[in-house]
Structure formats: C-alpha cells, structure tokens
Amino acid sequence: MASLDLLLSRFSTDALVEPAPAGGVLESILSTAMRAPDHGKLRPWRYAIVQGDARLELAQRVVASMKRLDPDVAPAKIEKRLSRFSAMPMTIVLGMHLRPEHKIPVLEQELAVGAAAMNILNALHATGFGGVWVSGDVAYDPEFAAELGFPAPHKLAGFLFVGTPKADAAGPTRRPVDGYVAQWTGKPVQFGADT
C-alpha cells in the first residue's frame, strides 16, 4: 500500500526551489514516460529541458508570444509569466510529436502525452521533488511551438515547472471520490459533482 499512499499524497505546487533533479535521477524520472499507455506505441511525447540561463530566454519568448496573441495583454500578466518562467529551477517543455496521418487518432496520441506527463509528475513526487503542469494561451501558439522545435502538426501540451517543494508547500485537502463515480445500470449515469 506504500505506493498507493504515495499517489494519494501527490499534489501540484509551483512553490519550488533548487535543486531540480539531475543525472541518473532525472533520467529515471523521465523514463517513467515510457510506461505510459500508448496505443500504437507511437511514443508521441518529446521533452525539452530548460535550466540555467535558458530560463530567461524561454521567459522572453513566452512574453513575445503573449504580446503576439494579445497586443493589449495586461502588464501584470506579463510580469507574472516572466517571473515564473525565469525563476523555476527547471521547466520541462511538453511537446507532442503528432502523426495526423496515422491510424491512431490524434486524440489518442494527445492522451498518451498526458499520461506520460502524469507519470513524470508522480515520479517527481516519489523521488522527493515536486512540480506543476501549466499551460495558458502560449501553449496553443503554433509560432511559439515552432520556435521551441515543435512545428505543425506538432504542438505543445504545456510545461512542467520542476524543483524541490518549499518546506511549507502543501496541497489542498483531497476531495472524496463519491461525487465523481457512478454505477451504470443501463440508464445514463448522473454524478453528484455535476448537480
């Protein structure tokens, strides 16, 4: 049950400090992606690791994308994104290497990318690190994606901010699962969470 307790204690946080995982630990964490459900064994995930001085360059490109998408973007929003992207110990750019012509539907390829990212978040937690998956408007900017090495038809699934959780970092209280589960008996199900 220790593994189950570990999964039940995971939470997302951007209250992160150095160090980020490195070397063999980082390789093991990223290797958990290779165990994600993956119809067709396409392995559509691609990861670009951003650390050190490259963080500021990424942050500046994020801001350029924001301004391209919305010339009237609020200065406070720009400052927040610039600060976050340049200060995180590590950012993992979540790329989706999509094959629209393949018999496996693109949606299933994208779901595989999501499953692999969740494996990484769980592995971060299991090794004493933490992270949070973020997206926002820039994650859907094809020009920005191309600048990072993911030209169409490839895309971004967002970014993982990675590091060591601050000592006082804590997740929200875990909700009971009751409202999100229903027994199907031949009629359409209804969920308590939706009422």
C-alpha positions in Angstrom: 0.0 0.0 0.0 3.0 2.3 0.2 2.8 3.1 -3.5 -0.9 3.9 -3.2 -0.2 6.2 -0.3 2.4 7.9 -2.4 0.0 8.5 -5.2 -2.7 9.8 -2.7 -0.2 12.3 -1.2 0.9 13.9 -4.5 -0.1 17.5 -5.2 0.8 20.1 -7.7 2.9 23.1 -6.5 4.8 26.0 -8.0 6.4 26.8 -4.6 9.6 25.3 -5.9 13.3 25.9 -5.1 16.6 24.4 -6.2 17.6 21.7 -6.6 15.9 20.2 -9.6 16.5 16.5 -10.4 19.7 15.8 -12.4 21.7 13.0 -13.8 20.5 9.5 -13.3 17.6 10.6 -11.1 16.3 12.9 -13.8 16.8 10.1 -16.4 14.8 7.7 -14.3 12.0 10.2 -13.8 11.8 10.9 -17.5 11.9 7.2 -18.2 8.6 6.7 -16.5 7.0 8.3 -19.6 8.0 5.1 -21.5 5.5 3.2 -19.3 2.5 5.4 -20.2 -0.5 3.9 -22.1 0.3 4.4 -25.7 -2.0 2.9 -28.4 0.1 2.1 -31.4 3.4 2.5 -29.5 3.9 5.9 -31.2 5.6 7.5 -28.2 4.3 10.9 -29.1 5.9 12.7 -26.2 9.0 14.9 -26.5 10.7 16.9 -23.7 12.8 19.9 -23.9 14.6 20.6 -20.6 15.1 24.3 -19.8 17.5 25.3 -17.0 20.1 28.0 -16.1 20.4 31.0 -18.5 18.0 29.4 -20.9 15.2 30.1 -18.5 15.3 33.8 -19.2 15.3 33.2 -22.9 12.3 31.0 -22.6 10.5 33.6 -20.4 11.2 36.3 -23.0 9.8 34.1 -25.8 6.7 33.4 -23.6 6.2 37.2 -23.3 6.7 37.7 -27.0 4.0 35.0 -27.7 1.7 36.7 -25.2 2.0 40.0 -26.9 1.6 38.4 -30.4 -1.6 36.7 -29.2 -3.0 39.8 -27.4 -1.4 43.2 -28.1 -3.3 44.6 -25.1 -2.2 42.0 -22.6 -2.0 43.4 -19.1 1.5 44.3 -17.9 0.8 42.5 -14.6 0.1 39.3 -16.5 3.4 39.7 -18.5 5.4 40.3 -15.3 3.9 37.2 -13.6 4.7 34.9 -16.6 8.2 36.5 -17.0 8.9 35.9 -13.3 7.6 32.4 -13.2 9.3 31.1 -16.3 12.6 32.7 -15.5 12.7 31.6 -11.8 11.7 28.0 -11.8 14.6 25.6 -11.2 13.7 23.6 -14.3 11.0 23.8 -16.9 10.1 20.7 -19.0 8.5 21.7 -22.2 5.9 19.1 -23.0 6.0 18.5 -26.8 3.5 16.4 -28.7 5.1 14.8 -31.8 1.8 14.1 -33.6 1.2 12.0 -36.6 -2.2 13.0 -38.0 -1.9 10.6 -40.9 -1.6 7.6 -38.6 -4.4 5.2 -38.0 -4.2 6.0 -34.3 -6.5 9.1 -33.8 -4.7 12.3 -32.8 -6.8 12.5 -29.7 -5.4 9.2 -28.5 -1.9 10.4 -29.3 -2.5 13.5 -27.2 -3.9 11.4 -24.4 -0.7 9.4 -24.4 1.3 12.6 -24.0 -0.9 13.5 -21.0 -0.5 10.0 -19.4 3.3 10.2 -19.8 3.4 13.7 -18.2 1.4 12.4 -15.3 3.9 9.5 -14.8 6.6 12.2 -14.6 4.7 14.2 -12.0 4.2 11.0 -10.0 7.9 10.1 -10.3 8.9 13.6 -9.3 6.9 13.2 -6.1 8.3 9.7 -5.5 11.8 11.0 -5.6 11.3 13.9 -3.3 10.8 16.6 -5.9 7.7 18.4 -7.0 6.1 20.1 -9.9 3.1 21.6 -11.6 1.7 21.3 -15.1 0.9 24.7 -16.6 -0.4 25.7 -20.0 -2.1 29.0 -20.8 -2.6 30.8 -24.1 1.0 30.5 -25.2 0.8 26.7 -25.1 -1.6 26.9 -28.1 0.5 29.3 -30.2 1.8 27.4 -33.2 4.5 30.0 -33.8 5.9 29.8 -30.3 5.7 26.0 -30.5 7.8 26.1 -33.7 10.4 28.4 -32.1 10.8 25.7 -29.4 11.2 22.9 -32.0 7.7 21.7 -32.4 6.5 22.9 -35.8 3.0 21.9 -37.0 1.5 19.4 -37.0 3.4 19.0 -33.7 2.2 21.0 -30.7 2.8 21.8 -27.0 0.9 20.2 -24.2 2.2 22.8 -21.7 5.1 23.0 -19.3 6.1 21.2 -16.2 7.7 23.5 -13.6 10.1 21.3 -11.6 12.1 21.6 -8.4 12.1 20.9 -4.7 8.9 21.9 -2.9 9.4 24.6 -0.3 9.2 23.2 3.3 5.8 24.8 3.8 4.3 23.7 0.4 1.1 21.8 0.9 -1.7 20.7 -1.4 -5.4 21.2 -1.0 -7.4 18.8 1.0 -8.2 15.8 -1.1 -11.9 15.6 -2.1 -13.8 12.4 -1.6 -14.3 10.5 -4.9 -18.0 9.8 -4.3 -19.3 12.6 -6.5 -17.2 11.6 -9.4 -18.2 7.9 -9.6 -21.5 6.3 -10.6 -22.6 2.8 -11.2 -24.0 2.3 -14.7 -27.1 0.1 -14.7 -28.3 0.5 -18.3 -29.5 4.1 -17.9 -27.4 7.3 -18.3 -25.4 7.9 -15.2 -25.5 11.1 -13.1 -22.8 12.4 -10.9 -23.1 14.2 -7.6 -20.3 16.6 -8.6 -22.5 17.8 -11.5 -25.6 18.7 -9.5 
